[in-house]
Amino acid sequence: MPSSLTDLTALVETIARTQDPEAMMDTIVERLSELMDADVCSLYLCNPQQDTLILAATRGLASNAVGQVRLSLNEGLVGHIAASLSTLNIADAPSDDRFVYIPETHEQSYRSFMGVPLIYLRKLVGVLVVQDRDQDRYSDEEEAFLITVASQLAGTLHLLQRSGSWMQPEVLPYKRFSGIRSAGGIGIGRLWVIDPHMTLDQVTPGINSDPVEEKAEFREAIEWLAKDLESRSGKMGHHLPGDLNALFGVYQMMLKSPELVNGVDARIDQGDSAPWALRQVIEQMAQIFAESDDPYLKARSEDITNIGQRLLNELLQHERQVIETPDEPLVLTGELVNITDLAEFPLQRIHGIVCTSGSALSHTSILANALGIPAVMGVEGLDPDRYRGQRIIVDGNRGECTINPPEVLCREYRRMIADEKRFIQGLERLRNEPAESLDGFRVRLLTNTGLLADATPGLERGAEGVGLYRSEIPFMVHQSFPTEEEQLRIYQKVLAAYVPHPVSMRTLDIGGDKQLPYFEMSEQNPYLGWRGIRFTLDNTQLLVTQIRAMLRADIGNGNLQVLVPMVSRVDEVSSFRGHMEKAVADLRKEGHPVRMPQIGMMIEVPSAMLLLPKLAPWVDFVSIGSNDLTQYLLAVDRNNPRVSALFDHLHPAVLHALMNIQQQCQTLNLPVSVCGEMASDPVAVLVLMALGYNSISLSAYNIPRIKLLIRSVERQALLPLLEQAQACSHEEEIRALFQPLVEQALSKPAATTQSENADDQQG
């Protein structure tokens, strides 16, 4: 009987190294039967489409029963374990009333029986069973070992179980995969795989024999890619709204950045081959962003990796050639479909994008939204090569894709596509209309941004300003702190793009999880460490330089507002205001006609909420960072898959906090806005309206839909629901109260707003 941690560790490591689903399951039952000296070991997995258990692998039962034996929940001993989510350990299984004999298994000769449920993030994955001919109950030590094994393997088996790749084709006629909602809408087409050649992570260490020649080849690769980007930009430019085509300019900027060019040159001079030097530099640059907890900044690592991959293709002369594509709707699929991949195809043929990695904030997502192409990122368990040329449905609204769908499902989705087209056409008419409820409650809709290229979507969709501008990017892409002049040029462009609308620029929110390549920080708990205003106050010269750049950028624009992040103490804000006032005075002495901007504080830390009356004299407005506030209130890391399901900005505690903040701000005469994912959640927006919030900052792509929602309801009708919500003890209860209003508002034609209704009545 295994009793050491070594046995368990060896088993888990063996499973982790097994890539083939069938081999993985066979390894589990074979190794467990050996470790426990059991006559039978069987693995049952839940059918992801039905409430049934399927015998997925066995050692000891009839092999032809695999894939054929199916049990309902609560059917037989295995079904009982699944339904009760509890361990079952009995000495004589056939004599138990719950026992169901299945002839195909030939298990009548086995007496002792022990089974444990496989549970991952509170969801049933399957059941693990051992059996013996002896009529004897398994020992407590054996039971404890099997329970431990199940807990260790549940996460690995969860991915396998959800993919359905272990099931026989006749059991699951079509496959559905889940991912991250990236760009809304629905598309149906032929799955077209974007084939990479050698990827960056496949490049191995190499040395060069002629550094001059290697650097020349690298320069040629940069020049070729720069021309290619310019060409592709020209192809797509007339399809893009406004200057969203500047996304190609962002790629050009990254391509010619000193950090990339000089970094590769330096490594080549040290003896590295150009591909190996390129890989090291790209990984270093991308890692800076990838380690950030901010999903927007994290997504920038994808852009850097894309540039690196394109350069590698050219260095190795493996750049894809233009190939003939079928004259039919296509869904582009791959690990990460990038901007230049899109430009290789006629846009009218691209009906969807599916990526097995990536995030909803990548530039691919930005373009997909702007072009109206449904997109799903980070799809788990999908092997694109396996389904080349198959029909696929991309549901960007739900973050799903379905391969080989039946015709009846396709017909329903085509109907939904037609309905969505009519809906979007109605939304376009609302761009210049106010976000005002039927009974006159006005909500200001602002947008979030971090790159100049992100400005256009907000302006095109009717944003009334920028509620949050993330200023970290210039600091994270440099090899040293950017100068005042470098920051000035960036801030001027952002402010000018939105004149006369206000732009709230958040000061440097670095530290902890957001590392700089040239300023090393190591902390045991970065979420509670040296970050935000704590970091910048301790590095006063950085703060003063950034403040001066922002103030100078505001000259001639007059729309700057400044946000202080991660405030937790009164002295932090009072010190910040002191630095701001001194910077204004110093710049005026230098001859710069700067003005004192409004200063706001972000409420992300609960202590800031409790200290509002003491903080109020030092600030002009408040912005609630709903993501961090929820995270800190609930002690839930939303990026941790084990607990992320517990993260919900409509948790009763968060609702109570928002109510408290709004009431305090009203008493203190402080304007208050809400930013973060909450501002894009239709149900949460109704709750915020009921609470009295009249300013929210959200993703540009959600502005039209949220505007329609606001214009379709009466705030007075929300107040009784809010009163009921205050008595709820679970977020799902709160959602259930407001969801019917959301469905009603977003299901009717967008043109049916208060202004059109009024015109009809007058006519």
Rosetta blueprint (number, residue, H / E / L):
1 M L
2 P L
3 S L
4 S L
5 L H
6 T H
7 D H
8 L H
9 T H
10 A H
11 L H
12 V H
13 E H
14 T H
15 I H
16 A H
17 R L
18 T L
19 Q L
20 D L
21 P H
22 E H
23 A H
24 M H
25 M H
26 D H
27 T H
28 I H
29 V H
30 E H
31 R H
32 L H
33 S H
34 E H
35 L H
36 M L
37 D L
38 A L
39 D L
40 V E
41 C E
42 S E
43 L E
44 Y E
45 L E
46 C E
47 N L
48 P L
49 Q L
50 Q L
51 D L
52 T E
53 L E
54 I E
55 L E
56 A E
57 A E
58 T E
59 R E
60 G L
61 L L
62 A L
63 S H
64 N H
65 A H
66 V L
67 G L
68 Q L
69 V L
70 R E
71 L E
72 S E
73 L L
74 N L
75 E L
76 G H
77 L H
78 V H
79 G H
80 H H
81 I H
82 A H
83 A H
84 S H
85 L L
86 S L
87 T L
88 L E
89 N E
90 I E
91 A L
92 D L
93 A H
94 P H
95 S H
96 D L
97 D L
98 R L
99 F L
100 V L
101 Y L
102 I L
103 P H
104 E H
105 T H
106 H L
107 E L
108 Q L
109 S L
110 Y L
111 R L
112 S E
113 F E
114 M E
115 G E
116 V E
117 P E
118 L E
119 I E
120 Y E
121 L L
122 R L
123 K E
124 L E
125 V E
126 G E
127 V E
128 L E
129 V E
130 V E
131 Q E
132 D E
133 R L
134 D L
135 Q L
136 D L
137 R L
138 Y L
139 S L
140 D H
141 E H
142 E H
143 E H
144 A H
145 F H
146 L H
147 I H
148 T H
149 V H
150 A H
151 S H
152 Q H
153 L H
154 A H
155 G H
156 T H
157 L H
158 H H
159 L H
160 L H
161 Q H
162 R H
163 S H
164 G L
165 S L
166 W L
167 M L
168 Q L
169 P L
170 E L
171 V L
172 L L
173 P L
174 Y L
175 K E
176 R E
177 F E
178 S E
179 G L
180 I E
181 R E
182 S E
183 A E
184 G L
185 G L
186 I E
187 G E
188 I E
189 G E
190 R E
191 L E
192 W E
193 V E
194 I L
195 D L
196 P L
197 H L
198 M L
199 T L
200 L H
201 D H
202 Q H
203 V L
204 T L
205 P L
206 G L
207 I E
208 N L
209 S L
210 D L
211 P H
212 V H
213 E H
214 E H
215 K H
216 A H
217 E H
218 F H
219 R H
220 E H
221 A H
222 I H
223 E H
224 W H
225 L H
226 A H
227 K H
228 D H
229 L H
230 E H
231 S H
232 R H
233 S H
234 G H
235 K H
236 M H
237 G H
238 H L
239 H L
240 L L
241 P L
242 G L
243 D L
244 L L
245 N L
246 A H
247 L H
248 F H
249 G H
250 V H
251 Y H
252 Q H
253 M H
254 M H
255 L H
256 K L
257 S L
258 P H
259 E H
260 L H
261 V H
262 N H
263 G H
264 V H
265 D H
266 A H
267 R H
268 I H
269 D H
270 Q L
271 G L
272 D E
273 S L
274 A H
275 P H
276 W H
277 A H
278 L H
279 R H
280 Q H
281 V H
282 I H
283 E H
284 Q H
285 M H
286 A H
287 Q H
288 I H
289 F H
290 A H
291 E L
292 S L
293 D L
294 D L
295 P H
296 Y H
297 L H
298 K H
299 A H
300 R H
301 S H
302 E H
303 D H
304 I H
305 T H
306 N H
307 I H
308 G H
309 Q H
310 R H
311 L H
312 L H
313 N H
314 E H
315 L H
316 L L
317 Q L
318 H L
319 E L
320 R L
321 Q L
322 V L
323 I L
324 E L
325 T L
326 P L
327 D L
328 E L
329 P L
330 L E
331 V E
332 L E
333 T E
334 G E
335 E L
336 L L
337 V L
338 N L
339 I H
340 T H
341 D H
342 L H
343 A L
344 E L
345 F L
346 P L
347 L H
348 Q H
349 R H
350 I E
351 H E
352 G E
353 I E
354 V E
355 C E
356 T L
357 S L
358 G L
359 S L
360 A L
361 L L
362 S L
363 H H
364 T H
365 S H
366 I H
367 L H
368 A H
369 N H
370 A H
371 L H
372 G L
373 I L
374 P L
375 A E
376 V E
377 M E
378 G L
379 V L
380 E L
381 G L
382 L L
383 D L
384 P H
385 D H
386 R H
387 Y H
388 R L
389 G L
390 Q L
391 R E
392 I E
393 I E
394 V E
395 D E
396 G L
397 N L
398 R L
399 G L
400 E E
401 C E
402 T E
403 I E
404 N L
405 P L
406 P L
407 E H
408 V H
409 L H
410 C H
411 R H
412 E H
413 Y H
414 R H
415 R H
416 M H
417 I H
418 A H
419 D H
420 E H
421 K H
422 R H
423 F H
424 I H
425 Q H
426 G H
427 L H
428 E H
429 R L
430 L L
431 R L
432 N L
433 E L
434 P L
435 A L
436 E E
437 S L
438 L L
439 D L
440 G L
441 F L
442 R E
443 V L
444 R E
445 L E
446 L E
447 T E
448 N E
449 T E
450 G L
451 L L
452 L H
453 A H
454 D H
455 A H
456 T H
457 P H
458 G H
459 L H
460 E H
461 R L
462 G L
463 A L
464 E L
465 G L
466 V E
467 G E
468 L E
469 Y E
470 R E
471 S L
472 E L
473 I H
474 P H
475 F H
476 M H
477 V L
478 H L
479 Q L
480 S L
481 F L
482 P L
483 T L
484 E H
485 E H
486 E H
487 Q H
488 L H
489 R H
490 I H
491 Y H
492 Q H
493 K H
494 V H
495 L H
496 A H
497 A H
498 Y H
499 V L
500 P L
501 H L
502 P L
503 V E
504 S E
505 M E
506 R E
507 T L
508 L L
509 D L
510 I L
511 G E
512 G L
513 D L
514 K E
515 Q L
516 L E
517 P L
518 Y L
519 F E
520 E L
521 M L
522 S L
523 E L
524 Q L
525 N L
526 P H
527 Y H
528 L H
529 G L
530 W L
531 R L
532 G H
533 I H
534 R H
535 F H
536 T H
537 L H
538 D H
539 N L
540 T H
541 Q H
542 L H
543 L H
544 V H
545 T H
546 Q H
547 I H
548 R H
549 A H
550 M H
551 L H
552 R H
553 A H
554 D L
555 I L
556 G L
557 N L
558 G L
559 N L
560 L E
561 Q E
562 V E
563 L E
564 V E
565 P L
566 M L
567 V L
568 S L
569 R L
570 V H
571 D H
572 E H
573 V H
574 S H
575 S H
576 F H
577 R H
578 G H
579 H H
580 M H
581 E H
582 K H
583 A H
584 V H
585 A H
586 D H
587 L H
588 R H
589 K H
590 E L
591 G L
592 H L
593 P L
594 V L
595 R L
596 M L
597 P L
598 Q E
599 I E
600 G E
601 M E
602 M E
603 I E
604 E L
605 V L
606 P H
607 S H
608 A H
609 M H
610 L H
611 L L
612 L H
613 P H
614 K H
615 L H
616 A H
617 P H
618 W H
619 V L
620 D L
621 F E
622 V E
623 S E
624 I E
625 G E
626 S H
627 N H
628 D H
629 L H
630 T H
631 Q H
632 Y H
633 L H
634 L H
635 A L
636 V L
637 D L
638 R L
639 N L
640 N L
641 P L
642 R L
643 V L
644 S H
645 A H
646 L H
647 F L
648 D L
649 H L
650 L L
651 H L
652 P H
653 A H
654 V H
655 L H
656 H H
657 A H
658 L H
659 M H
660 N H
661 I H
662 Q H
663 Q H
664 Q H
665 C H
666 Q H
667 T H
668 L H
669 N L
670 L L
671 P L
672 V E
673 S E
674 V E
675 C E
676 G L
677 E H
678 M H
679 A H
680 S H
681 D L
682 P H
683 V H
684 A H
685 V H
686 L H
687 V H
688 L H
689 M H
690 A H
691 L H
692 G L
693 Y L
694 N L
695 S E
696 I E
697 S E
698 L E
699 S L
700 A H
701 Y H
702 N H
703 I H
704 P H
705 R H
706 I H
707 K H
708 L H
709 L H
710 I H
711 R H
712 S L
713 V L
714 E L
715 R H
716 Q H
717 A H
718 L H
719 L H
720 P H
721 L H
722 L H
723 E H
724 Q H
725 A H
726 Q L
727 A L
728 C L
729 S L
730 H L
731 E H
732 E H
733 E H
734 I H
735 R H
736 A H
737 L H
738 F H
739 Q H
740 P H
741 L H
742 V H
743 E H
744 Q H
745 A H
746 L H
747 S H
748 K L
749 P L
750 A L
751 A L
752 T L
753 T L
754 Q H
755 S H
756 E H
757 N H
758 A H
759 D H
760 D H
761 Q H
762 Q H
763 G L
